[in-house]
Amino acid sequence: MDSGFSPFDPNGTSKDESRGPRLRDISLRMMVPTIITALAICAGLTGIRLAFEQRFELAVAMLLLAALLDAVDGRAARLLKTSTKFGAHMDSLADIVNFGVAPALVLYAYLLDQVKSFGWIAAMIYAIAAGLRLARFNVMEDRSEKASWQADYFVGIPAPGGAILVLLPVYLGFLGVEPDPVVAYVASAYTLLIAFLLVSRVPVYSGKSLGQRIRRDLVFPLLLVIVLYVALLMTFTWQTMAVSTLLYLVSLPFGARAWRKRYGALRAAKSEEKQE
């Protein structure tokens, strides 16, 4: 019979203590990344609501805000040295909502519903592909030994990139492309293409190594480029998003080619060493 008291432990560790720190023991610094992740989920869900209300520009803006917050929360955790498994799992759940479910529903509400079941199937396949992509990413992150190429390349396009890419028909619609059934069929096929790229084994350059060291003579030019891009994004939002999306798609074959050139020779050299 449970007496309501914690069992005595001669080593000083009670059952309650084994459950983890109490709420009052958690500092605000540890909660900051989780709060950012929660705000990202709020932005994604708000985007879905705005799409149902036919306020599509605000809906897409909410998804872009969710992508921005997703980029911030992990960096905040590393900066504050508060990275935890709980935060990592919550971030994955947020990514499924923000980069899988939300873009699929916004795209369906804006355009794909014109082709009924075909558009819905395309939206569902995209959402499922985003979930599979995130699951594969988590499995690869948990590996104790990682291949050397994983530092610079993703396997398939990342989920945030997929969300931005799949909304290209919406950007074009904001720029004046009439959302008729023909465009909806093309957009459905395009959605399936992005879903395939999410789960594919295509090596996609991550750009992580670019942020590690920057030559001093390139600091100010790089800052000017970033400021110019942000200014264009704020002034010509949908034109900039459409052009950025197309440039990203065009860059994929070049990234895969660079990977084959860089690591193909390395793997060939290793295989020759084993044969010897």
C-alpha positions as CSV (number, residue, x, y, z in Angstrom):
1,M,0.0,0.0,0.0
2,D,1.4,3.4,-1.0
3,S,1.9,5.6,2.1
4,G,2.4,8.8,0.1
5,F,6.0,9.1,1.1
6,S,9.1,8.5,-1.0
7,P,11.0,5.3,-0.1
8,F,14.1,5.7,2.0
9,D,17.3,5.4,0.0
10,P,20.6,5.1,2.0
11,N,22.5,6.7,-0.9
12,G,20.3,9.8,-0.7
13,T,18.5,9.3,-4.1
14,S,14.7,9.1,-3.9
15,K,12.2,8.1,-6.5
16,D,11.2,11.7,-7.1
17,E,14.8,12.8,-7.7
18,S,15.3,10.1,-10.3
19,R,12.5,11.7,-12.3
20,G,14.6,14.7,-13.1
21,P,14.7,18.3,-11.9
22,R,11.6,20.0,-10.6
23,L,10.2,23.0,-12.5
24,R,11.6,25.5,-10.0
25,D,15.1,24.0,-10.6
26,I,15.0,24.8,-14.4
27,S,16.6,28.1,-15.3
28,L,15.1,30.5,-17.9
29,R,18.3,30.0,-19.9
30,M,17.5,26.3,-20.4
31,M,13.9,27.2,-21.5
32,V,14.8,29.7,-24.2
33,P,15.4,27.2,-27.1
34,T,12.2,25.3,-26.2
35,I,10.2,28.6,-26.1
36,I,11.5,29.5,-29.6
37,T,10.5,26.0,-30.8
38,A,7.0,26.5,-29.4
39,L,6.7,29.9,-31.1
40,A,7.7,28.2,-34.4
41,I,4.9,25.6,-33.9
42,C,2.5,28.5,-33.2
43,A,3.6,30.2,-36.4
44,G,3.1,27.0,-38.5
45,L,-0.4,26.4,-37.0
46,T,-1.4,30.0,-37.5
47,G,-0.3,29.7,-41.2
48,I,-2.8,26.8,-41.5
49,R,-5.6,28.8,-40.0
50,L,-4.9,31.8,-42.2
51,A,-4.9,29.6,-45.3
52,F,-8.4,28.3,-44.2
53,E,-9.4,32.0,-44.0
54,Q,-8.2,32.6,-47.5
55,R,-5.4,35.0,-46.3
56,F,-2.7,33.3,-48.2
57,E,0.0,35.9,-48.1
58,L,-0.1,36.0,-44.4
59,A,-0.2,32.2,-44.2
60,V,3.0,31.9,-46.3
61,A,4.6,34.6,-44.2
62,M,3.9,32.6,-41.1
63,L,5.5,29.6,-42.6
64,L,8.6,31.6,-43.5
65,L,8.7,32.9,-39.9
66,A,8.5,29.3,-38.7
67,A,11.5,28.5,-40.9
68,L,13.4,31.4,-39.4
69,L,12.6,30.4,-35.8
70,D,13.7,26.8,-36.7
71,A,17.0,28.1,-37.8
72,V,17.3,30.1,-34.5
73,D,16.4,27.6,-31.9
74,G,19.2,25.1,-32.5
75,R,21.8,27.9,-32.6
76,A,20.4,29.4,-29.4
77,A,20.7,26.0,-27.7
78,R,24.3,25.7,-28.8
79,L,25.1,29.3,-27.9
80,L,23.5,29.0,-24.4
81,K,24.9,25.4,-24.0
82,T,21.4,24.0,-23.3
83,S,21.2,21.3,-25.9
84,T,19.1,18.4,-24.6
85,K,17.4,15.3,-26.0
86,F,14.1,16.8,-25.1
87,G,14.7,19.9,-27.1
88,A,15.9,17.8,-30.1
89,H,12.8,15.6,-30.1
90,M,10.5,18.7,-29.7
91,D,12.3,20.3,-32.6
92,S,11.7,17.3,-34.8
93,L,8.0,17.4,-33.9
94,A,7.9,21.1,-34.7
95,D,9.5,20.4,-38.1
96,I,6.9,17.8,-39.0
97,V,4.2,20.4,-38.4
98,N,5.9,23.4,-39.9
99,F,7.6,21.8,-42.9
100,G,5.4,18.8,-43.6
101,V,1.8,19.4,-42.6
102,A,1.5,23.2,-42.8
103,P,3.0,23.7,-46.3
104,A,0.9,20.8,-47.7
105,L,-2.3,22.2,-46.3
106,V,-1.5,25.8,-47.4
107,L,-0.7,24.6,-50.9
108,Y,-3.8,22.4,-51.1
109,A,-6.1,25.2,-49.9
110,Y,-4.6,27.7,-52.3
111,L,-4.3,25.6,-55.5
112,L,-4.4,21.8,-55.3
113,D,-8.0,21.6,-54.2
114,Q,-9.0,22.5,-57.8
115,V,-7.9,19.0,-58.9
116,K,-9.7,17.3,-55.9
117,S,-8.3,13.9,-55.0
118,F,-5.1,14.1,-57.2
119,G,-4.1,17.3,-55.5
120,W,-4.9,15.9,-52.0
121,I,-2.8,12.7,-52.7
122,A,0.1,14.9,-53.8
123,A,-0.2,17.0,-50.6
124,M,-0.3,13.9,-48.4
125,I,2.7,12.3,-50.1
126,Y,4.7,15.5,-49.6
127,A,3.8,15.6,-45.9
128,I,4.7,11.9,-45.4
129,A,7.9,12.4,-47.3
130,A,8.8,15.3,-45.0
131,G,8.2,13.1,-42.0
132,L,10.4,10.3,-43.4
133,R,13.1,12.8,-44.2
134,L,13.1,14.0,-40.6
135,A,13.1,10.5,-39.2
136,R,16.1,9.6,-41.4
137,F,17.9,12.7,-40.3
138,N,17.4,11.9,-36.6
139,V,18.7,8.3,-37.2
140,M,21.8,9.6,-39.0
141,E,22.4,12.2,-36.2
142,D,22.3,9.4,-33.6
143,R,25.1,7.4,-35.2
144,S,28.3,7.4,-33.2
145,E,30.4,7.2,-36.4
146,K,29.5,9.5,-39.2
147,A,30.9,9.6,-42.7
148,S,33.2,12.5,-43.5
149,W,30.9,13.9,-46.2
150,Q,28.0,14.3,-43.7
151,A,29.6,17.5,-42.4
152,D,29.1,19.3,-45.7
153,Y,26.2,17.6,-47.4
154,F,22.7,16.6,-46.6
155,V,21.2,13.3,-47.9
156,G,18.2,14.7,-49.9
157,I,17.0,18.2,-49.5
158,P,16.4,19.3,-45.8
159,A,12.8,19.6,-44.6
160,P,12.9,23.4,-44.3
161,G,14.2,23.7,-47.8
162,G,11.5,21.3,-49.0
163,A,8.8,23.5,-47.4
164,I,10.2,26.7,-49.1
165,L,10.6,24.9,-52.5
166,V,7.1,23.3,-52.5
167,L,5.4,26.7,-52.1
168,L,6.8,27.9,-55.4
169,P,3.4,27.7,-57.1
170,V,2.0,29.9,-54.4
171,Y,4.8,32.5,-54.9
172,L,4.0,32.5,-58.6
173,G,0.3,32.9,-57.9
174,F,1.0,36.0,-55.8
175,L,3.0,37.3,-58.9
176,G,0.0,37.0,-61.2
177,V,-0.1,33.4,-62.4
178,E,-3.7,32.4,-62.6
179,P,-4.5,29.4,-60.3
180,D,-6.5,27.4,-62.8
181,P,-6.9,23.6,-63.0
182,V,-4.1,23.2,-65.5
183,V,-1.7,25.0,-63.2
184,A,-3.0,22.9,-60.3
185,Y,-2.1,19.7,-62.2
186,V,1.4,21.0,-62.9
187,A,1.7,22.1,-59.2
188,S,0.6,18.6,-58.1
189,A,3.3,17.0,-60.2
190,Y,5.8,19.5,-58.9
191,T,4.8,18.7,-55.3
192,L,5.5,15.0,-56.0
193,L,8.9,16.0,-57.3
194,I,9.8,17.9,-54.2
195,A,8.5,14.9,-52.1
196,F,10.9,12.6,-54.1
197,L,13.8,15.0,-53.5
198,L,13.1,14.9,-49.7
199,V,13.5,11.2,-49.5
200,S,16.1,10.7,-52.2
201,R,19.8,10.0,-51.7
202,V,20.8,13.1,-53.7
203,P,23.7,14.8,-51.9
204,V,22.8,18.4,-51.2
205,Y,25.4,20.9,-50.2
206,S,24.6,22.2,-46.7
207,G,26.9,25.2,-46.5
208,K,27.8,24.4,-42.9
209,S,31.5,24.7,-43.5
210,L,31.1,28.2,-45.0
211,G,30.2,29.7,-41.6
212,Q,33.2,28.3,-39.8
213,R,35.9,30.5,-41.1
214,I,35.6,33.7,-43.3
215,R,38.5,35.6,-44.7
216,R,38.8,39.1,-43.3
217,D,38.7,40.7,-46.8
218,L,35.4,39.0,-47.5
219,V,33.6,40.0,-44.2
220,F,32.2,43.3,-45.4
221,P,31.3,42.2,-48.9
222,L,29.4,39.3,-47.4
223,L,27.6,41.6,-45.0
224,L,26.6,43.8,-47.9
225,V,25.3,40.8,-49.8
226,I,23.2,39.7,-46.8
227,V,21.8,43.2,-46.3
228,L,21.0,43.5,-50.0
229,Y,19.2,40.1,-50.0
230,V,17.2,41.0,-46.9
231,A,16.3,44.4,-48.4
232,L,15.1,42.7,-51.6
233,L,13.1,40.2,-49.5
234,M,11.4,42.9,-47.6
235,T,10.7,45.0,-50.7
236,F,10.0,42.4,-53.4
237,T,9.1,39.5,-51.2
238,W,7.5,37.1,-53.6
239,Q,9.8,37.9,-56.5
240,T,12.8,37.2,-54.3
241,M,11.3,34.0,-53.0
242,A,10.5,32.7,-56.5
243,V,14.0,33.5,-57.8
244,S,15.7,32.1,-54.7
245,T,13.6,28.9,-55.1
246,L,14.5,28.5,-58.8
247,L,18.2,29.2,-58.1
248,Y,18.2,26.5,-55.3
249,L,16.7,24.0,-57.7
250,V,19.2,24.8,-60.4
251,S,22.1,24.4,-57.9
252,L,21.1,20.8,-56.9
253,P,22.8,19.1,-59.9
254,F,26.0,21.1,-59.4
255,G,26.1,20.2,-55.7
256,A,25.7,16.5,-56.5
257,R,28.4,16.8,-59.1
258,A,30.8,18.4,-56.7
259,W,30.1,15.6,-54.2
260,R,30.9,12.9,-56.7
261,K,34.0,14.7,-57.7
262,R,35.2,15.4,-54.2
263,Y,34.3,12.1,-52.5
264,G,34.3,9.7,-55.4
265,A,38.0,9.8,-55.7
266,L,38.4,9.4,-52.0
267,R,36.2,6.3,-51.9
268,A,38.1,4.9,-54.9
269,A,41.4,5.4,-53.1
270,K,40.1,3.7,-50.0
271,S,38.9,0.7,-52.0
272,E,42.4,0.4,-53.6
273,E,44.0,0.4,-50.2
274,K,41.8,-2.4,-49.0
275,Q,42.6,-4.5,-52.1
276,E,46.3,-4.1,-51.5
